[in-house]
């Protein structure tokens, strides 16, 4: 009965009708063992390959360098300018390069408040403090300011000091920064030594 029920589905078993019961059992045992081993080997290999690929992906993520550790960036910022008690807006663009732990930022900035406006080309040195999700930094640098107002215009040296924080977990493709700067345009003529405070938010993007 057992053999007859399987014979119509498994061609190899049709021939079992012509052999002894002992031989039938032996043949069936051999057939089942062979197919079971094949099934187990196939699924085991599939499972191992799947887990190896998963482990490789995890290792790739571990080896991937955080973007805040990149050696070069480009970015922009926008915010508020407070110049000699007048409030206006400020925009800027910058690049950033690692120089053995001290970053150098060539940049251009523009601000306007009331009848005063200034275009600045500057170089800033930046020092980051720590390696965390929120990274504080300190800035210091000099620039050339092209200042103008209703009463005067001139080109003078400017001094920049300030700092801010970088948020490194906002995205895998950019960093968010909040920045504050005190800027002094050095002038011996009227208006003498124009001071300003610039508060901005910015984005910067790594060069991979």
C-alpha positions in Angstrom: 0.0 0.0 0.0 2.8 2.4 1.0 4.8 1.8 -2.1 1.8 1.9 -4.4 0.7 5.3 -3.1 4.1 6.9 -3.9 4.8 5.0 -7.1 2.5 7.3 -9.2 4.4 10.4 -7.9 8.0 9.2 -7.8 9.1 7.4 -11.0 11.9 5.6 -9.2 9.5 3.8 -6.9 7.5 2.2 -9.8 10.2 -0.4 -10.0 9.7 -1.3 -6.4 6.7 -3.5 -7.3 9.2 -6.0 -8.8 11.6 -6.2 -5.9 11.5 -7.8 -2.4 10.2 -5.9 0.7 13.7 -5.8 2.2 15.0 -4.2 -0.9 12.1 -1.8 -1.0 12.9 -0.6 2.5 16.5 -0.2 1.7 15.8 1.7 -1.4 13.3 4.0 0.3 15.7 4.7 3.1 18.5 5.5 0.7 16.3 7.7 -1.4 14.9 9.7 1.5 18.4 10.1 3.1 19.8 11.4 -0.2 17.0 13.9 -0.7 17.0 15.0 3.0 20.8 15.6 2.9 20.4 17.6 -0.3 17.7 19.7 1.2 19.6 20.3 4.4 22.8 21.2 2.6 21.0 23.6 0.3 19.3 25.5 3.2 22.4 25.5 5.4 24.4 27.0 2.6 21.7 29.6 2.0 21.6 30.5 5.7 25.4 30.8 6.0 25.7 33.0 2.9 22.9 35.2 4.2 24.6 35.7 7.5 28.0 36.3 6.0 26.5 39.0 3.8 24.8 40.6 6.8 28.1 40.5 8.8 29.9 42.2 5.9 27.3 45.0 5.8 27.8 45.5 9.5 31.5 45.6 9.1 31.1 48.1 6.2 29.1 50.4 8.5 31.7 50.1 11.2 34.5 51.0 8.8 32.6 53.9 7.3 34.1 57.1 8.6 31.7 59.6 10.2 31.2 62.6 8.0 32.4 65.1 10.6 35.8 63.4 10.4 36.2 64.3 6.7 39.2 66.3 5.7 37.3 68.9 3.5 33.9 70.6 3.4 32.0 73.3 1.7 29.0 75.2 3.1 26.9 78.3 3.6 25.2 80.2 6.4 22.5 82.8 6.9 21.3 84.8 9.9 21.2 88.1 11.7 23.8 90.9 11.8 23.9 93.5 14.6 26.1 96.5 13.5 26.5 99.5 15.7 23.0 99.0 17.3 21.3 98.4 13.9 19.9 95.0 13.0 20.0 93.4 9.6 20.8 90.2 7.8 24.0 88.2 7.1 24.9 85.5 4.5 28.1 83.7 3.8 29.8 80.9 2.0 32.9 78.9 3.0 35.2 76.0 2.5 36.9 74.0 5.2 40.2 72.1 5.2 41.9 70.0 7.9 45.4 71.1 8.7 46.6 68.5 11.3 43.7 69.1 13.7 43.3 72.9 13.1 40.8 73.6 10.3 41.3 76.5 7.9 38.2 78.2 6.5 38.5 80.6 3.6 35.2 82.4 3.4 33.2 85.3 1.9 30.5 87.1 4.0 28.0 89.9 3.4 25.9 91.7 5.9 23.6 94.7 5.7 21.9 96.7 8.5 20.2 100.1 7.9 22.3 102.1 5.5 25.4 100.1 6.3 26.6 97.1 4.3 29.9 95.2 4.2 31.4 92.5 1.9 34.2 90.6 3.5 36.9 88.1 2.3 38.4 86.3 5.3 40.5 83.4 6.5 39.5 81.7 9.8 41.3 79.1 11.9 39.0 76.7 13.7 39.6 74.3 16.6 37.0 71.6 17.4 36.6 70.5 21.0 35.8 66.8 21.3 34.2 64.2 19.0 30.5 63.9 20.0 27.0 64.3 18.6 27.3 68.0 19.4 30.8 69.4 18.8 31.8 72.9 20.1 34.4 74.9 18.3 36.4 78.2 18.6 37.3 80.5 15.7 39.8 83.3 15.1 40.8 85.0 11.9 41.3 88.2 9.9 39.8 89.5 6.7 39.5 92.4 4.3 36.2 94.4 4.6 34.7 96.5 1.9 32.4 98.7 4.0 30.0 101.4 2.8 27.2 103.5 4.2 25.4 106.7 3.2 28.2 108.8 4.5 31.3 106.9 3.7 32.9 103.8 2.1 36.4 102.3 2.6 38.4 99.0 2.6 39.9 98.0 5.9 41.3 95.1 7.9 38.8 93.2 10.0 39.3 90.9 13.0 37.0 87.9 13.7 36.6 85.9 16.9 33.8 83.6 17.9 32.6 80.0 18.1 29.7 77.7 17.8 28.5 74.1 17.8 28.1 71.4 15.1 25.3 68.9 15.1 26.7 65.7 13.6 23.7 63.3 13.7 21.2 65.4 11.7 22.0 63.6 8.4 24.4 61.3 6.7 25.1 63.9 4.0 25.5 67.2 5.8 26.2 68.8 9.2 24.2 71.6 10.8 26.1 74.4 12.6 25.1 77.3 14.8 27.7 80.1 14.8 28.3 83.4 16.6 31.0 85.9 15.6 32.3 89.2 16.9 33.8 91.3 14.0 35.8 94.5 14.3 36.6 96.6 11.2 39.7 98.4 12.2 39.5 102.1 11.1 41.4 105.2 12.3 39.0 107.5 10.5 35.2 108.1 11.0 33.5 105.9 11.8 36.3 104.5 14.0 36.5 100.7 14.6 33.1 99.5 13.5 32.0 96.5 15.5 29.3 93.9 14.8 27.9 90.6 16.1 26.8 88.0 13.5 24.6 85.1 14.5 24.0 82.4 11.8 22.8 78.9 11.1 24.5 77.0 8.4 25.0 73.7 6.5 28.2 72.1 5.4 28.8 69.2 3.1 31.8 66.8 3.1 34.0 66.1 0.1 34.1 62.2 0.1 
